[in-house]
Amino acid sequence: MSQRRSKSTKSSSDTHKEGTPSHPHSHNHSIFHTHSHNDNDHGHDTEGLLQALQGAGDRGSRITLIGLYSNVVLTGAKGIAAWHMNSASLLADAGHSLSDLLGDFVTLFCWKLSRKPPSLHYPYGFSKFETLGTTTVSLMLIAGAVGIAFHSYHLLAQALATSVSTLPPGPLHDLLSQVTSAAQHMPSIGHAHGHAGGVLDPNAAWFAAISVLSKEWLYRITKKVADEEHSPVLYANAIHHRSDAYSSVVALVAILGSWLLPALPLDPIGGMIVSAVILQQGYALLKGAFAELMDAGVSRKTRDKLSRALDPLLSKSAESSHGVPYILAIRDLRAKRMGSVISVDVTADVASTLTVMETSRLEEQITHRLREARKEISEVRVRFCPVEVEIDS
């Protein structure tokens, strides 16, 4: 029967994702060694952004540019059509597309910056700029939801004002009077009209319908790339596209409803419902981005998957039949997400008799198995704790 006694001696080792640019690195080897990398600084973010705007670059840049150019066309077309066709809903929708256009610029900038290699001042890389971009886009979503809510509330108050004058005195009359009077003292965010006294042209519905189809298509192709690249900022931008599709649906229903059933306030009611949906999406994105900024750990499901990936290396013996040393126990496994990548810290018990070469080979095995479990792992830091193993004969 064997007994194990832990010593205070410890080790750490850093490994970096395959495919990242190589940098000069130094080794300080003892029986339990330290392995560190020193990175050179790189300054080409402006050049990379200009190349992205010119259509050069990776998939994330290209998909964002498609959305950016589409938003330029949609914003201009909806704005001009809304003004000439006297559609307040379509004009508000054009304003939301403008915020989506600004979100594309934020996404493109943060995406390109997050892809830079580590530098002297940012030795852990620029991945968190994706998280910063996600935070910005989520705040824009929340602001857009508030704008749509205010706009819809003002339209609802205007629609109810006519009904209030025809109601007899009573609780309902008093309630509607308070609603309409409160609207007069609130800022009319996103509240716009076409030509004064103009009649709504139902052909404005065509522009809203085209916007719905275009934005849903942009959402799907952007989300596909975001999932494949594990990019939170691209995913946030995809959600921004879908929120614009929602607002276009409201504009479409409002235009058709005002044309077919002018007595019903369909526009403001639908607008307030959509604003609540967009607000929920923005809050969910902001909550996740804030957790990443605070270095929150990955989900329990991800952590369990990483732990199971190391199970084949666990053994009570010091080394395998192939000469690869096994881990005696996993003391701790921590992981955090940084933008589109994951950083992992592992603390493992190993036999105190292991050599530097054996611990190095074991470190490579740990890194390999973790990256097989999750492809987006960029860095694995391993700390070995030596344990004396006494075997009773």
Secondary structure, DSSP 8 states (H G I E B T S, - for coil): -EEEEE-S---EEEEE-TTS----EEEE-SSS-EEEE-------HHHHHHHHHTT-S-HHHHHHHHHHHHHHHHHHHHHHHHHHHT-HHHHHHHHHHHHHHHHHHHHHHHHHHHTS---SS-TT-STHHHHHHHHHHHHHHHHHHHHHHHHHHHHHHHHHHHHHHHS-SSHHHHHHHHHHHHHHTS--TT---SSTT----TTHHHHHHHHHHHHHHHHHHHHHHHHHHT-HHHHHHHHHHHHHHHHHHHHHHHHHHHHH-TTS-HHHHHHHHHHHHHHHHHHHHHHHHHHHHTT-B--HHHHHHHHHHTGGGB-SSSB-TTS-B-BSEEEEEEEEEETTEEEEEEEEEEETT--HHHHHHHHHHHHHHHHHH-TTEEEEEEEEEEEEEEE--
